[in-house]
Amino acid sequence: MKIRIAAIAALVLAGPALAQEAPKPITISGSVGLVSDYRFRGVSQSDRNLAVQGGLTIAHESGLYVSTWGSNLAGWGTFGGANMELDLVAGFKTTFDSVSVDAGVTWFMYPAGFDNTDFFEPYIKLSTTLGPVTLLGGVAYAPKQEALGNWYLNGTSAANGVYDVPGDKNDNFYVWGDAAAAIPDTGITVKGHFGYSNGNKGLGPFATSVAPTGEYVDWLAGVDYTIGGTPLTVGVAYIDTNISKRDAAYLAPSFTRGQDGTGQIAGATVIATLTAAF
């Protein structure tokens, strides 16, 4: 009897601890950060200036999740809005053996802008881990929409505010691969990225485009350092594209820093980041 009473008492006392350790059906995570230049697929969206960014994800144990992410914009990247990008994402993530599959759709919004600058883009990502190395490959395809159309055939038309093909719709394809390797017991992660874009060769509403030269590649190589005992991560990365000044000349002055026809916003740069995760 004493043994049974002791066992019951032990279970009662362990109950709260077991309840605390049980996985939650819904988890919330997010981050806020600063970046010296917001690059979207290799092209500056902040006119090569500082950007403040943040995101929030709500995930259910079933694999369903929703998230939002935002950043300030400047120059060419405003998309006719209030100098802000707001992304809304919904998706589903599951794991088969050692491979994770993540599929969903992103709605790119530019608050206070016109509806024809917003667009949606379905995606699918596969990822796996090999020792300290994490590998990810993704494909995103945005079907024909006005935001991706070729409204301006060149930068001169855009500068004059004259649409060459108003209402034109086009699609956009992006495929990419990422790799990251954590160095044990250092807090350091080495990372790389390579992407390929294929879309309209021209400018859409408000002289913007997701693939401004029609077809190009972008890449990144960088290092992150997570500060032990804090939620902070600092990073530095080299980013570049194969978009040359000559390739982008027909898009000037819109596709330039300050939209003055001189500064390159798709050329090589080194960016610094500071991120706090929660």
VOPA-759256 format. One record per residue (C-alpha): x, y, z; residue in one letter; residue number from 1. Coordinates in steps of 0.2 Angstrom, whole numbers, always signed. Layout:
REM residues N
SITE      px      py      pz   fido   zaba
SITE       X       Y       Z      A    NUM
...
//
This chain:
REM residues 278
SITE      px      py      pz   fido   zaba
SITE      +0      +0      +0      M      1
SITE     +14     +12      +4      K      2
SITE     +22      +9     -12      I      3
SITE      +6     +12     -22      R      4
SITE      +3     +28     -12      I      5
SITE     +21     +34     -15      A      6
SITE     +19     +30     -34      A      7
SITE      +2     +40     -35      I      8
SITE     +10     +55     -26      A      9
SITE     +25     +54     -38      A     10
SITE     +13     +55     -53      L     11
SITE      +3     +69     -45      V     12
SITE     +19     +79     -42      L     13
SITE     +26     +76     -59      A     14
SITE      +9     +81     -68      G     15
SITE     +13     +99     -69      P     16
SITE     +31     +96     -76      A     17
SITE     +24     +84     -89      L     18
SITE     +11     +96     -94      A     19
SITE     +24    +110     -96      Q     20
SITE     +35     +98    -107      E     21
SITE     +21     +93    -118      A     22
SITE     +22    +101    -136      P     23
SITE     +10    +115    -139      K     24
SITE      -2    +113    -153      P     25
SITE      +1    +131    -159      I     26
SITE     +18    +140    -159      T     27
SITE     +22    +158    -162      I     28
SITE     +39    +164    -167      S     29
SITE     +46    +179    -176      G     30
SITE     +61    +191    -178      S     31
SITE     +65    +210    -180      V     32
SITE     +81    +216    -188      G     33
SITE     +91    +229    -197      L     34
SITE     +99    +227    -213      V     35
SITE    +111    +239    -222      S     36
SITE    +102    +236    -239      D     37
SITE     +87    +227    -242      Y     38
SITE     +90    +215    -257      R     39
SITE     +76    +206    -265      F     40
SITE     +83    +192    -277      R     41
SITE     +99    +203    -278      G     42
SITE     +91    +219    -282      V     43
SITE     +90    +233    -269      S     44
SITE     +72    +238    -263      Q     45
SITE     +78    +251    -251      S     46
SITE     +89    +262    -263      D     47
SITE    +104    +254    -255      R     48
SITE    +100    +262    -239      N     49
SITE     +96    +255    -221      L     50
SITE     +80    +245    -219      A     51
SITE     +70    +239    -204      V     52
SITE     +62    +222    -205      Q     53
SITE     +51    +210    -195      G     54
SITE     +41    +195    -196      G     55
SITE     +29    +184    -187      L     56
SITE     +24    +166    -189      T     57
SITE     +10    +156    -181      I     58
SITE     +11    +137    -184      A     59
SITE      +0    +123    -180      H     60
SITE      +6    +105    -175      E     61
SITE      -3     +99    -191      S     62
SITE     +10    +108    -202      G     63
SITE      -1    +122    -207      L     64
SITE      +6    +140    -204      Y     65
SITE      +2    +158    -208      V     66
SITE     +15    +172    -207      S     67
SITE     +18    +190    -211      T     68
SITE     +34    +200    -215      W     69
SITE     +37    +218    -218      G     70
SITE     +51    +230    -223      S     71
SITE     +53    +249    -227      N     72
SITE     +57    +253    -245      L     73
SITE     +64    +267    -255      A     74
SITE     +68    +273    -273      G     75
SITE     +64    +260    -286      W     76
SITE     +57    +248    -274      G     77
SITE     +42    +257    -268      T     78
SITE     +30    +250    -281      F     79
SITE     +19    +265    -280      G     80
SITE     +15    +262    -261      G     81
SITE     +19    +270    -245      A     82
SITE     +37    +265    -245      N     83
SITE     +33    +248    -237      M     84
SITE     +32    +230    -242      E     85
SITE     +20    +218    -232      L     86
SITE     +20    +200    -236      D     87
SITE      +6    +188    -231      L     88
SITE     +10    +169    -232      V     89
SITE      +0    +154    -229      A     90
SITE      +7    +136    -231      G     91
SITE      +9    +118    -225      F     92
SITE     +25    +110    -220      K     93
SITE     +28     +91    -217      T     94
SITE     +43     +79    -216      T     95
SITE     +46     +63    -225      F     96
SITE     +60     +53    -217      D     97
SITE     +74     +66    -218      S     98
SITE     +67     +78    -230      V     99
SITE     +55     +93    -226      S    100
SITE     +42     +98    -239      V    101
SITE     +35    +116    -237      D    102
SITE     +22    +122    -249      A    103
SITE     +12    +138    -249      G    104
SITE      +8    +155    -257      V    105
SITE     +15    +173    -254      T    106
SITE      +5    +188    -257      W    107
SITE     +16    +203    -260      F    108
SITE      +8    +219    -254      M    109
SITE     +13    +238    -255      Y    110
SITE      +1    +247    -243      P    111
SITE      -7    +263    -250      A    112
SITE      -2    +258    -267      G    113
SITE     -13    +253    -282      F    114
SITE     -19    +235    -282      D    115
SITE     -10    +232    -299      N    116
SITE      +7    +232    -290      T    117
SITE      +2    +218    -278      D    118
SITE      +4    +200    -284      F    119
SITE      +4    +182    -277      F    120
SITE     +17    +169    -279      E    121
SITE     +15    +150    -275      P    122
SITE     +30    +141    -269      Y    123
SITE     +37    +124    -264      I    124
SITE     +53    +121    -254      K    125
SITE     +63    +105    -250      L    126
SITE     +75    +105    -236      S    127
SITE     +86     +92    -227      T    128
SITE    +101     +91    -215      T    129
SITE    +117     +82    -218      L    130
SITE    +127     +83    -202      G    131
SITE    +130    +102    -198      P    132
SITE    +125    +107    -216      V    133
SITE    +107    +112    -220      T    134
SITE    +102    +111    -239      L    135
SITE     +86    +120    -246      L    136
SITE     +80    +120    -264      G    137
SITE     +64    +130    -269      G    138
SITE     +54    +135    -284      V    139
SITE     +42    +149    -285      A    140
SITE     +30    +153    -299      Y    141
SITE     +19    +168    -300      A    142
SITE      +5    +166    -314      P    143
SITE      +1    +180    -326      K    144
SITE      -4    +196    -317      Q    145
SITE      -3    +215    -320      E    146
SITE     +10    +218    -307      A    147
SITE     +22    +207    -318      L    148
SITE     +17    +214    -334      G    149
SITE     +27    +224    -347      N    150
SITE     +19    +241    -346      W    151
SITE     +34    +251    -350      Y    152
SITE     +46    +245    -364      L    153
SITE     +60    +256    -357      N    154
SITE     +65    +268    -344      G    155
SITE     +61    +284    -355      T    156
SITE     +43    +279    -356      S    157
SITE     +42    +277    -337      A    158
SITE     +51    +293    -334      A    159
SITE     +38    +302    -345      N    160
SITE     +23    +292    -337      G    161
SITE     +17    +285    -353      V    162
SITE     +12    +267    -353      Y    163
SITE     +17    +258    -369      D    164
SITE      +7    +242    -365      V    165
SITE      -6    +247    -351      P    166
SITE     -14    +232    -343      G    167
SITE      -1    +219    -349      D    168
SITE      +0    +203    -339      K    169
SITE     +15    +192    -337      N    170
SITE     +21    +178    -326      D    171
SITE     +37    +175    -316      N    172
SITE     +48    +160    -312      F    173
SITE     +61    +159    -298      Y    174
SITE     +71    +144    -293      V    175
SITE     +84    +144    -279      W    176
SITE     +96    +134    -268      G    177
SITE    +103    +138    -251      D    178
SITE    +116    +130    -240      A    179
SITE    +121    +134    -223      A    180
SITE    +134    +125    -212      A    181
SITE    +136    +128    -193      A    182
SITE    +153    +127    -186      I    183
SITE    +151    +117    -169      P    184
SITE    +153    +127    -153      D    185
SITE    +157    +143    -161      T    186
SITE    +140    +151    -165      G    187
SITE    +146    +154    -182      I    188
SITE    +136    +149    -198      T    189
SITE    +143    +150    -215      V    190
SITE    +129    +152    -229      K    191
SITE    +127    +153    -248      G    192
SITE    +113    +156    -260      H    193
SITE    +110    +155    -279      F    194
SITE     +95    +160    -288      G    195
SITE     +88    +161    -306      Y    196
SITE     +74    +173    -311      S    197
SITE     +64    +173    -328      N    198
SITE     +50    +186    -331      G    199
SITE     +46    +201    -341      N    200
SITE     +59    +211    -349      K    201
SITE     +53    +228    -345      G    202
SITE     +44    +238    -331      L    203
SITE     +26    +236    -324      G    204
SITE     +15    +248    -316      P    205
SITE     +25    +262    -307      F    206
SITE     +40    +257    -317      A    207
SITE     +44    +241    -306      T    208
SITE     +47    +223    -310      S    209
SITE     +52    +207    -301      V    210
SITE     +64    +202    -315      A    211
SITE     +68    +219    -323      P    212
SITE     +80    +212    -337      T    213
SITE     +69    +197    -340      G    214
SITE     +82    +184    -335      E    215
SITE     +96    +185    -323      Y    216
SITE    +105    +176    -308      V    217
SITE    +108    +182    -291      D    218
SITE    +120    +175    -278      W    219
SITE    +125    +177    -260      L    220
SITE    +140    +171    -248      A    221
SITE    +140    +176    -230      G    222
SITE    +143    +172    -212      V    223
SITE    +131    +174    -197      D    224
SITE    +136    +174    -178      Y    225
SITE    +124    +170    -165      T    226
SITE    +128    +179    -148      I    227
SITE    +127    +166    -135      G    228
SITE    +114    +169    -121      G    229
SITE    +105    +182    -132      T    230
SITE     +92    +181    -146      P    231
SITE    +104    +192    -157      L    232
SITE    +112    +187    -173      T    233
SITE    +124    +198    -183      V    234
SITE    +129    +194    -200      G    235
SITE    +139    +200    -216      V    236
SITE    +136    +194    -233      A    237
SITE    +142    +198    -251      Y    238
SITE    +128    +199    -264      I    239
SITE    +128    +201    -283      D    240
SITE    +119    +198    -299      T    241
SITE    +124    +196    -317      N    242
SITE    +114    +212    -322      I    243
SITE    +127    +224    -329      S    244
SITE    +125    +242    -331      K    245
SITE    +124    +239    -350      R    246
SITE    +110    +226    -347      D    247
SITE    +100    +238    -337      A    248
SITE    +103    +254    -347      A    249
SITE     +87    +253    -356      Y    250
SITE     +78    +254    -339      L    251
SITE     +86    +270    -334      A    252
SITE     +82    +281    -325      P    253
SITE     +69    +271    -316      S    254
SITE     +80    +256    -312      F    255
SITE     +94    +266    -303      T    256
SITE     +99    +273    -286      R    257
SITE     +88    +288    -283      G    258
SITE     +81    +285    -300      Q    259
SITE     +93    +298    -307      D    260
SITE    +100    +287    -320      G    261
SITE    +117    +284    -313      T    262
SITE    +118    +273    -298      G    263
SITE    +117    +254    -300      Q    264
SITE    +105    +245    -288      I    265
SITE    +109    +227    -294      A    266
SITE    +127    +227    -293      G    267
SITE    +139    +219    -280      A    268
SITE    +138    +225    -262      T    269
SITE    +142    +219    -244      V    270
SITE    +127    +220    -232      I    271
SITE    +127    +219    -213      A    272
SITE    +113    +213    -203      T    273
SITE    +107    +213    -185      L    274
SITE     +92    +201    -180      T    275
SITE     +83    +197    -164      A    276
SITE     +73    +181    -164      A    277
SITE     +59    +177    -152      F    278
//
